[in-house]
Amino acid sequence: MVARYTRTAMLFHWLIAVGIVANVALAWAWPYLGDASVRPAIDTHKSIGVTVLGLAAMRVIWRLTHRPPPFPTDYTLVERKAAHGVHWAFYVLIFAMPLTGWIMDSAYKDAASHPMYWFGLFQWPRIAAVMHLDPALRDRVHDGFGAAHSYLAWVIYALFALHVGAVVKHEWIDGDRELKRMLPGGAEATK
C-alpha cells in the first residue's frame, strides 16, 4: 500500500499549484494582450496571488498539525533531504511571492486612486503603511519589491523543474508510485 497525503493536503497542494500556474501564465501573457485586456489580467493575477497567500496559510497550519506520509523506504538520505528542502523552499515562496506582490502593489503610485478588487467582488486592502510612504521612498519600495517578485518567480520555475523531475524519476524510472501519494482517489487518503 502506498502511504498517501490526506485529502485536505492534496486539495491545498493542487489548488495552490493551479493558482501558481495560472499566475505564471497571466504574467507571461499580458505583454501580448491588447490594451483593454492587460488591466483585467493584472487584476486577476493579484486576486489569485492573495488567494494563494490565504491557501498557503491554511496549508501550513494543516501541515503543522498533520504529519505527511513517510517516504518510500527505498529513498536515499540525499533524496529525502532534497525533498524536504524543496518542499520547505516552496512553503517560503508561496508566502514570499504574494507578499512581495502585495507590497509592490501597495507602493504603486496610483494605488489610492485605483483600488484592487478580489475577483471583482470586494475591495482588497492595500498595505496602508506602504501607501503613505514619502513618494520617492514609495517608488523605491515599488521597484525593489517588484524586482524581488520577478527574481522569486525564477526560483519557483527552478524548484518546479526539480519537483517535477523528481516525481518523473520516482514514478517512471524507479517505479515508486510517487504520483499516487498526492493524487485524489483511493481508500488510503484520509481527511
C-alpha positions in Angstrom: 0.0 0.0 0.0 1.3 3.5 -0.9 1.4 6.0 2.0 -0.7 8.9 0.9 -1.2 12.5 1.9 -4.6 13.4 3.4 -7.3 14.6 1.1 -7.1 18.1 2.6 -3.3 18.2 2.0 -4.0 17.1 -1.6 -6.6 19.8 -2.0 -4.3 22.5 -0.7 -1.4 21.2 -2.9 -3.4 21.2 -6.1 -5.3 24.5 -5.5 -2.1 26.3 -4.8 -0.4 24.6 -7.8 -3.2 25.6 -10.1 -3.1 29.2 -8.8 0.6 29.5 -9.3 0.4 28.0 -12.8 -2.4 30.4 -13.7 -0.5 33.4 -12.3 2.6 32.4 -14.3 0.5 32.1 -17.4 -1.0 35.5 -16.8 2.3 37.2 -16.2 3.8 35.7 -19.3 0.7 36.5 -21.4 0.0 40.2 -20.5 2.8 41.7 -22.6 1.0 40.2 -25.7 -2.5 41.2 -24.7 -4.4 44.2 -26.1 -4.5 47.3 -24.0 -8.1 46.6 -22.9 -7.1 43.1 -21.6 -4.0 44.0 -19.7 -5.6 45.5 -16.6 -8.1 42.7 -16.2 -5.3 40.2 -16.5 -3.2 42.0 -13.9 -6.2 42.3 -11.6 -6.9 38.6 -11.9 -3.2 37.9 -11.2 -3.4 39.9 -8.0 -6.6 38.2 -6.9 -5.1 34.8 -7.5 -2.0 35.9 -5.6 -3.8 36.9 -2.4 -5.9 33.7 -2.7 -2.7 31.6 -2.8 -1.5 33.5 0.2 -4.6 32.6 2.2 -4.4 29.0 1.0 -0.7 28.9 1.9 -1.5 29.9 5.5 -4.2 27.2 5.7 -1.8 24.7 4.2 0.9 25.4 6.7 -1.5 25.1 9.6 -2.7 21.8 8.2 0.9 20.6 7.7 1.9 21.5 11.2 -1.0 19.6 12.7 -0.9 16.6 10.3 2.2 14.6 9.6 2.9 13.9 6.0 3.2 10.2 5.0 6.6 8.7 5.2 8.8 8.5 2.1 9.0 5.1 0.5 11.7 3.1 2.2 14.0 2.9 -0.9 14.5 6.7 -1.0 18.1 7.6 -0.2 19.0 10.0 2.6 20.0 12.6 -0.1 16.6 12.2 -1.8 14.8 12.6 1.5 16.8 15.7 2.4 16.4 17.2 -1.1 12.6 16.6 -1.0 12.4 18.3 2.4 14.5 21.2 1.2 12.4 21.7 -1.9 9.1 21.4 0.0 10.2 24.0 2.6 11.5 26.3 -0.1 8.1 26.1 -1.8 6.5 27.0 1.5 8.7 30.1 1.8 8.0 31.0 -1.8 4.2 30.6 -1.6 4.3 33.3 1.1 7.1 35.4 -0.4 5.6 35.7 -3.9 2.2 37.1 -2.9 3.6 39.3 -0.1 6.2 40.9 -2.4 3.4 41.4 -5.0 1.1 42.9 -2.4 3.8 45.3 -1.1 4.7 46.3 -4.7 1.0 46.9 -5.5 0.6 48.9 -2.3 3.6 51.1 -3.3 2.1 51.7 -6.8 2.0 55.5 -7.3 -1.7 55.4 -8.2 -2.8 52.8 -5.7 -5.0 55.2 -3.8 -7.0 56.1 -7.0 -7.1 52.5 -8.4 -8.5 50.2 -5.8 -7.9 46.5 -6.0 -10.9 44.2 -6.1 -10.7 40.5 -5.2 -12.1 38.9 -8.4 -14.3 42.0 -8.8 -16.3 41.0 -5.6 -14.9 43.3 -2.9 -12.1 45.7 -2.4 -8.9 44.1 -1.2 -7.0 46.4 1.2 -3.6 47.7 0.3 -0.9 48.0 3.0 -1.6 51.5 4.4 1.9 51.9 5.8 3.4 51.4 2.4 0.8 53.5 0.5 1.6 56.5 2.8 5.4 56.5 2.4 7.2 59.5 1.1 6.7 59.3 -2.7 10.4 58.9 -3.5 10.7 56.0 -1.0 7.4 54.5 -2.1 8.7 54.4 -5.7 11.9 52.6 -4.5 9.8 50.2 -2.5 7.7 49.6 -5.6 10.7 48.9 -7.8 12.6 46.9 -5.2 9.7 44.6 -4.3 8.8 44.3 -8.0 12.3 43.1 -8.8 12.2 40.7 -5.8 8.8 39.4 -7.1 10.4 38.8 -10.5 13.5 37.1 -9.1 11.5 34.8 -6.9 9.4 33.8 -9.9 12.6 32.4 -11.4 13.3 30.5 -8.2 9.8 29.0 -8.4 10.5 27.9 -12.0 13.7 26.2 -10.9 12.0 24.5 -7.9 9.1 23.4 -10.1 11.5 21.8 -12.5 13.3 20.0 -9.7 9.9 18.9 -8.2 8.5 17.6 -11.4 11.8 16.0 -12.4 11.9 14.1 -9.0 8.3 12.9 -9.5 9.1 11.7 -13.0 12.3 9.9 -11.8 10.5 8.2 -8.9 7.3 7.4 -10.8 8.6 6.3 -14.2 12.2 5.3 -13.6 12.2 3.9 -10.1 8.5 2.7 -10.1 7.8 4.2 -6.7 4.2 5.2 -7.4 5.0 8.7 -6.4 2.0 10.3 -8.0 -0.4 8.2 -6.1 0.8 9.8 -2.9 -0.7 13.2 -4.0 -3.5 12.3 -6.4 -7.1 12.1 -5.1 -9.0 8.8 -5.1 -8.5 5.6 -3.4 -9.2 4.5 0.2 -5.7 5.2 1.6 -6.2 9.0 1.8 -7.8 10.4 4.9 -9.3 13.7 5.7 
